[in-house]
Amino acid sequence: MRKVKFWQVKPEIRILGIDDGPFEPHGVGKVLLVGTVFRGGRWLDGVLSTHIELDGMDVTDRIIEMVNGSRHKGQLRIIMTDGVTFAGFNVLDIEKVFKGTGLPVIAVSRELPNMKDVRKAIKHLPNWRERWRVIRGTGKIYPVRTRRRAEPVYMQFAGMKRADAEQVVKLSSTHSLIPEPLRAAHLIATGIARGESSGRV
């Protein structure tokens, strides 16, 4: 896998954190996707948004379009996502996002994904083999401990070294076990969709 020549991870490194809004399982239609532009894990500089299909196959292309069309693109150094499945099982290809934007990608999960359960869940969907291929091709899952004596979070990445990815996750986890760009994206997406933010943050 090609990797960009990585820069020094500075405290104010620009990170785009992406999460989806709430949705009804087995429904139809569009789901909100929100991106927050952060300097490290402390300062919010901007918010991006787009929509993706529930259980569709368009999240990779929508994120590439959202990033490349943003005025923040020139300052961004990392794309960070809440896992690799959005709006049900709209599966993100992080390697394709890296190639399409030129920005390394880190996918962070609060819990270790159970691949057997994931495979079982997607089997009823169209193009499930393609979805499974993308999930399996995302790479090894690594634990990252962002707080001492706390449970780890888990990450996968594309376009960068493991040590750099781990440093970015730790640096940006300022108020929670998960990175602040993802926490903020979750709050904003939920608040817009439901009128009030909710869920574990």
MISE-399358 format. One record per residue (C-alpha): residue number from 0; residue in three letters; x, y, z. Coordinates in steps of 0.2 Angstrom, whole numbers, always signed. Layout:
(node NUM; Ala; (X; Y; Z))
...
END
This chain:
(node 0; Met; (+0; +0; +0))
(node 1; Arg; (+7; +17; -5))
(node 2; Lys; (+9; +29; +9))
(node 3; Val; (+11; +48; +9))
(node 4; Lys; (+27; +56; +15))
(node 5; Phe; (+21; +59; +32))
(node 6; Trp; (+24; +76; +41))
(node 7; Gln; (+27; +78; +60))
(node 8; Val; (+11; +76; +70))
(node 9; Lys; (+9; +93; +77))
(node 10; Pro; (-4; +97; +91))
(node 11; Glu; (-14; +107; +79))
(node 12; Ile; (-14; +95; +65))
(node 13; Arg; (-30; +98; +54))
(node 14; Ile; (-42; +82; +56))
(node 15; Leu; (-58; +79; +47))
(node 16; Gly; (-69; +68; +58))
(node 17; Ile; (-84; +60; +49))
(node 18; Asp; (-99; +51; +57))
(node 19; Asp; (-117; +48; +51))
(node 20; Gly; (-134; +53; +58))
(node 21; Pro; (-147; +42; +66))
(node 22; Phe; (-158; +31; +54))
(node 23; Glu; (-171; +18; +55))
(node 24; Pro; (-164; +1; +52))
(node 25; His; (-171; -8; +36))
(node 26; Gly; (-178; +9; +30))
(node 27; Val; (-175; +18; +14))
(node 28; Gly; (-169; +35; +9))
(node 29; Lys; (-155; +46; +13))
(node 30; Val; (-144; +48; +29))
(node 31; Leu; (-135; +63; +35))
(node 32; Leu; (-116; +62; +35))
(node 33; Val; (-107; +76; +45))
(node 34; Gly; (-88; +81; +44))
(node 35; Thr; (-80; +92; +58))
(node 36; Val; (-64; +101; +54))
(node 37; Phe; (-53; +101; +70))
(node 38; Arg; (-36; +108; +74))
(node 39; Gly; (-30; +93; +84))
(node 40; Gly; (-43; +88; +97))
(node 41; Arg; (-46; +106; +103))
(node 42; Trp; (-53; +118; +91))
(node 43; Leu; (-67; +116; +79))
(node 44; Asp; (-64; +126; +63))
(node 45; Gly; (-78; +120; +51))
(node 46; Val; (-92; +108; +47))
(node 47; Leu; (-95; +99; +31))
(node 48; Ser; (-110; +88; +26))
(node 49; Thr; (-117; +77; +13))
(node 50; His; (-130; +63; +12))
(node 51; Ile; (-128; +44; +8))
(node 52; Glu; (-140; +30; +4))
(node 53; Leu; (-146; +19; +18))
(node 54; Asp; (-138; +2; +15))
(node 55; Gly; (-132; +9; -1))
(node 56; Met; (-114; +9; -9))
(node 57; Asp; (-110; +27; -11))
(node 58; Val; (-102; +33; +5))
(node 59; Thr; (-84; +31; -2))
(node 60; Asp; (-88; +42; -17))
(node 61; Arg; (-98; +55; -7))
(node 62; Ile; (-84; +57; +6))
(node 63; Ile; (-71; +60; -9))
(node 64; Glu; (-83; +73; -17))
(node 65; Met; (-86; +81; +0))
(node 66; Val; (-67; +83; +4))
(node 67; Asn; (-61; +88; -13))
(node 68; Gly; (-75; +101; -15))
(node 69; Ser; (-71; +109; +2))
(node 70; Arg; (-62; +125; +5))
(node 71; His; (-54; +117; +20))
(node 72; Lys; (-45; +104; +9))
(node 73; Gly; (-29; +113; +8))
(node 74; Gln; (-27; +113; +26))
(node 75; Leu; (-33; +95; +30))
(node 76; Arg; (-20; +82; +34))
(node 77; Ile; (-30; +67; +40))
(node 78; Ile; (-47; +60; +37))
(node 79; Met; (-54; +51; +52))
(node 80; Thr; (-70; +41; +52))
(node 81; Asp; (-81; +32; +64))
(node 82; Gly; (-78; +14; +58))
(node 83; Val; (-80; +9; +40))
(node 84; Thr; (-99; +6; +40))
(node 85; Phe; (-112; +20; +38))
(node 86; Ala; (-130; +21; +36))
(node 87; Gly; (-132; +3; +40))
(node 88; Phe; (-120; -6; +29))
(node 89; Asn; (-115; +7; +17))
(node 90; Val; (-96; +2; +17))
(node 91; Leu; (-82; +14; +16))
(node 92; Asp; (-66; +9; +6))
(node 93; Ile; (-53; +19; +16))
(node 94; Glu; (-39; +15; +3))
(node 95; Lys; (-50; +22; -11))
(node 96; Val; (-53; +38; -1))
(node 97; Phe; (-34; +40; +2))
(node 98; Lys; (-31; +38; -16))
(node 99; Gly; (-45; +49; -21))
(node 100; Thr; (-41; +64; -9))
(node 101; Gly; (-22; +61; -6))
(node 102; Leu; (-26; +62; +13))
(node 103; Pro; (-22; +47; +25))
(node 104; Val; (-37; +39; +33))
(node 105; Ile; (-40; +32; +50))
(node 106; Ala; (-56; +22; +54))
(node 107; Val; (-59; +22; +73))
(node 108; Ser; (-71; +10; +82))
(node 109; Arg; (-76; +11; +100))
(node 110; Glu; (-78; -8; +101))
(node 111; Leu; (-69; -23; +92))
(node 112; Pro; (-79; -27; +76))
(node 113; Asn; (-86; -45; +76))
(node 114; Met; (-83; -50; +58))
(node 115; Lys; (-94; -66; +59))
(node 116; Asp; (-108; -55; +64))
(node 117; Val; (-105; -42; +51))
(node 118; Arg; (-104; -55; +37))
(node 119; Lys; (-120; -63; +43))
(node 120; Ala; (-129; -46; +43))
(node 121; Ile; (-124; -40; +26))
(node 122; Lys; (-129; -57; +17))
(node 123; His; (-147; -51; +14))
(node 124; Leu; (-141; -35; +5))
(node 125; Pro; (-138; -33; -13))
(node 126; Asn; (-119; -34; -18))
(node 127; Trp; (-115; -42; -2))
(node 128; Arg; (-99; -50; -8))
(node 129; Glu; (-93; -33; -14))
(node 130; Arg; (-96; -26; +3))
(node 131; Trp; (-88; -40; +12))
(node 132; Arg; (-73; -38; +0))
(node 133; Val; (-71; -20; +5))
(node 134; Ile; (-73; -24; +24))
(node 135; Arg; (-60; -38; +23))
(node 136; Gly; (-48; -27; +13))
(node 137; Thr; (-48; -13; +26))
(node 138; Gly; (-33; -21; +35))
(node 139; Lys; (-28; -27; +52))
(node 140; Ile; (-37; -19; +67))
(node 141; Tyr; (-26; -12; +80))
(node 142; Pro; (-30; -7; +98))
(node 143; Val; (-26; +10; +104))
(node 144; Arg; (-27; +15; +122))
(node 145; Thr; (-31; +33; +123))
(node 146; Arg; (-33; +33; +142))
(node 147; Arg; (-23; +24; +155))
(node 148; Arg; (-32; +10; +164))
(node 149; Ala; (-47; +12; +151))
(node 150; Glu; (-53; +0; +138))
(node 151; Pro; (-44; +3; +121))
(node 152; Val; (-52; +9; +105))
(node 153; Tyr; (-48; +1; +89))
(node 154; Met; (-41; +8; +72))
(node 155; Gln; (-38; +4; +54))
(node 156; Phe; (-29; +15; +43))
(node 157; Ala; (-23; +19; +25))
(node 158; Gly; (-9; +29; +18))
(node 159; Met; (+1; +31; +34))
(node 160; Lys; (+11; +21; +47))
(node 161; Arg; (+4; +13; +62))
(node 162; Ala; (+14; +24; +74))
(node 163; Asp; (+8; +40; +66))
(node 164; Ala; (-10; +34; +66))
(node 165; Glu; (-9; +29; +84))
(node 166; Gln; (-1; +46; +88))
(node 167; Val; (-15; +56; +79))
(node 168; Val; (-29; +45; +88))
(node 169; Lys; (-21; +49; +105))
(node 170; Leu; (-18; +67; +102))
(node 171; Ser; (-36; +71; +97))
(node 172; Ser; (-44; +61; +111))
(node 173; Thr; (-45; +76; +122))
(node 174; His; (-62; +74; +131))
(node 175; Ser; (-67; +56; +128))
(node 176; Leu; (-60; +39; +124))
(node 177; Ile; (-64; +43; +106))
(node 178; Pro; (-56; +57; +96))
(node 179; Glu; (-64; +74; +98))
(node 180; Pro; (-67; +76; +79))
(node 181; Leu; (-78; +60; +79))
(node 182; Arg; (-87; +65; +95))
(node 183; Ala; (-92; +82; +88))
(node 184; Ala; (-97; +75; +72))
(node 185; His; (-109; +62; +81))
(node 186; Leu; (-116; +76; +92))
(node 187; Ile; (-119; +88; +77))
(node 188; Ala; (-127; +74; +65))
(node 189; Thr; (-138; +68; +79))
(node 190; Gly; (-144; +85; +84))
(node 191; Ile; (-148; +90; +66))
(node 192; Ala; (-158; +74; +63))
(node 193; Arg; (-167; +73; +79))
(node 194; Gly; (-167; +90; +85))
(node 195; Glu; (-156; +86; +100))
(node 196; Ser; (-140; +76; +102))
(node 197; Ser; (-140; +60; +110))
(node 198; Gly; (-130; +43; +112))
(node 199; Arg; (-113; +39; +119))
(node 200; Val; (-101; +53; +117))
END
